[in-house]
Amino acid sequence: MDIISRAEWGARPPESRSTVPWSKRTIFMGHYSAASATQTPRQIQDFHMRVRGWSDIGYNFLVNSVTGLIYEGRGWTALGAHCAGHNTEAVGVCIIGKDQAGRQDVSDAARRAFKWLYDEVNDRKGKRLTLLGHRDRGATSCPGDEIYAWLKASLPIVGSPTPQPWQPTPKPAGTRPAPGTPVVFPLPAGWYFGPASGPAYSVSGLHERYFRGRTDRAWLRGWADQLGRRGWSVGKDRRWLGQHGNDGIYGPEYRALAIAFQADQHIRQDGLIGAATWNAAFRNPVT
């Protein structure tokens, strides 16, 4: 699913920002805004910053209860301000809308989006996080009775099979080992190589930031070079990266290559080169 970035919804810059290592994340916490579904992320951010005096919007992500659109709040690894005393361990997701007694107020689209975020955070963590509602850790009725009951039922979706416990995606079988020596993913946990329009942890190579002693461009080129060693036609005037070559600046060509490789490896196809996609290139057998 697509996530509407802060730039796209017109977020104000945060006054400060702290990050949390994935080792500290253990909870996925549901909230609701207790207001109309027409409320915008910017309106919520303005209230949090101007009225409550917080440094940014409090939630890590938000989901519209009608449309199911996902909005980036503070992001995956940023310290939130959604549950006092528990923001380090908890990723907080707010469903924008009211909890209407006696009728469903959260659409199937919103439920699927919320569950997608939960599955995504489990993939990024590499381990299943505990599902909680705000009321489990605070003196509040949030996220409302309907949403809370859905959380406690493990997020069932109408028309979907009975939910099964989350499991890591198995590695595909191959015919020969990955070539070369495995290279450790060079970015911090939760970061990825992606578009320059993304958050700070989306590393595009455009600004040539250094990680583990090398520029981001050098690392991205190294990932594409590894695909070349695996037999992919990569480089100027070739099947992949044919227009601009392996220049280390993420754009549509790198995204297309990443999606094709992810499909080949049977991992999530988002076009972003995070730890899973990086490790698949350097560790998974050649299929």
Buried (B, 14 or more C-beta within 10 A) or exposed (E): EEBBBBEEBEBEEBEEBEBBEBEEBBBBBBBBBBEEBEBBBBBBBEBBBEEEEBBBBBBBBBBBBBEBBBBBBBBBBBBBBBBEEBBBBBBBBBBBBBBEEEEEBBBEBBBBBBBBBBBBBBBBBEBBBEBBBBBBBBEEBBBBEBBBEBBEEBBEEEEEEEEEEBEEEEBEEEEEEBEEEEBEBBBBBBBBBBBEEBBEBBBBBBEEBEBEEEBBBBBBBBBBBBBBBBEBEBBEEEEBBEEEBBBBBBBEBBBEBBBBBBEBBBBBBBBBBBBBBBBBBBEBBBE
